[in-house]
C-alpha cells in the first residue's frame, strides 16, 4: 500500500513545483466558475491517480479551499478505471483523514 508523502517530501519538491501547482489551481478555479465543478473533480481524481508529491499537495489544497467537494470526489472514484480505483480510493481516504 502506498501512502501519501510526508510534509518533508512536499517541501523537497521545491518552490517551483508549488508555484506550478498554484497556477494550475488558479486555472481550475477559473474553469470551475465558467464550466462547472465536474472538470475540477476530474482533475483532482487524475492527480490522485498519478500520485506524485506535488499532486498530493494540489489535492490537499483543492480540498482545503473547497474548490472540490470531498463527497463528490468519493463518488467520482467509482468512475476511475478498475485497474486504479482501489489505489485512488486509498489515496483520497488518506488525504481526507488529515
C-alpha positions as CSV (number, residue, x, y, z in Angstrom):
1,X,0.0,0.0,0.0
2,X,1.3,3.4,-1.0
3,X,0.9,6.3,1.4
4,X,0.7,10.0,0.9
5,X,4.0,11.7,1.1
6,X,5.1,13.3,4.4
7,X,5.3,17.1,4.5
8,X,9.1,17.0,4.4
9,X,8.8,15.3,1.0
10,X,6.5,18.0,-0.2
11,X,9.0,20.7,0.9
12,X,11.7,18.9,-1.0
13,X,9.6,19.0,-4.2
14,X,10.8,22.6,-4.4
15,X,9.3,26.1,-4.7
16,X,8.9,25.7,-8.5
17,X,6.7,22.7,-8.1
18,X,4.4,24.6,-5.7
19,X,4.3,27.7,-7.9
20,X,3.2,25.5,-10.8
21,X,0.5,24.0,-8.6
22,X,-0.7,27.4,-7.6
23,X,-1.1,28.4,-11.3
24,X,-2.9,25.1,-12.0
25,X,-5.1,25.7,-9.0
26,X,-5.9,29.2,-10.2
27,X,-6.8,27.8,-13.6
28,X,-9.0,25.2,-12.1
29,X,-10.8,27.9,-10.1
30,X,-11.5,29.9,-13.2
31,X,-12.6,26.8,-15.1
32,X,-14.9,25.8,-12.3
33,X,-16.6,29.2,-12.3
34,X,-17.1,29.1,-16.1
35,X,-17.8,25.4,-16.8
36,X,-19.0,23.8,-13.6
37,X,-17.3,21.6,-11.0
38,X,-17.1,18.3,-12.8
39,X,-13.8,19.1,-14.7
40,X,-12.1,20.2,-11.5
41,X,-13.2,17.0,-9.8
42,X,-11.9,15.0,-12.8
43,X,-8.5,16.9,-12.5
44,X,-8.2,16.1,-8.8
45,X,-9.0,12.4,-9.4
46,X,-6.4,12.3,-12.2
47,X,-3.9,13.8,-9.8
48,X,-4.7,11.2,-7.2
49,X,-4.2,8.5,-9.8
50,X,-0.8,10.0,-10.8
51,X,0.3,10.1,-7.1
52,X,3.3,12.4,-7.4
53,X,4.2,14.5,-4.4
54,X,3.1,17.8,-6.0
55,X,-0.2,16.1,-7.0
56,X,-0.9,15.3,-3.3
57,X,-0.2,18.9,-2.5
58,X,-2.6,20.1,-5.2
59,X,-5.4,17.7,-4.0
60,X,-4.9,18.8,-0.3
61,X,-5.1,22.5,-1.3
62,X,-8.1,22.0,-3.6
63,X,-10.0,20.3,-0.7
64,X,-8.8,22.9,1.8
65,X,-10.1,25.9,-0.2
66,X,-13.3,24.0,-1.0
67,X,-12.6,24.0,-4.7
68,X,-13.8,20.4,-4.7
69,X,-16.4,18.6,-2.6
70,X,-15.0,15.6,-0.8
71,X,-18.2,13.6,-1.2
72,X,-18.3,14.3,-4.9
73,X,-14.7,13.1,-5.2
74,X,-15.6,9.9,-3.3
75,X,-18.4,9.3,-5.7
76,X,-16.1,10.0,-8.6
77,X,-13.7,7.3,-7.6
78,X,-16.3,4.8,-8.9
79,X,-15.7,6.3,-12.4
80,X,-11.9,5.7,-12.2
81,X,-10.8,2.6,-14.3
82,X,-10.9,-0.6,-12.3
83,X,-7.2,-1.0,-12.5
84,X,-6.6,2.2,-10.5
85,X,-9.8,2.5,-8.5
86,X,-8.6,0.9,-5.2
87,X,-5.4,2.9,-5.2
88,X,-7.2,6.2,-5.9
89,X,-9.7,5.5,-3.2
90,X,-6.9,4.7,-0.7
91,X,-5.0,7.9,-1.5
92,X,-8.2,10.0,-1.2
93,X,-9.0,8.4,2.2
94,X,-5.5,9.2,3.5
95,X,-5.8,12.8,2.4
96,X,-9.3,13.1,3.8
97,X,-8.1,11.9,7.2
98,X,-5.8,14.8,7.7
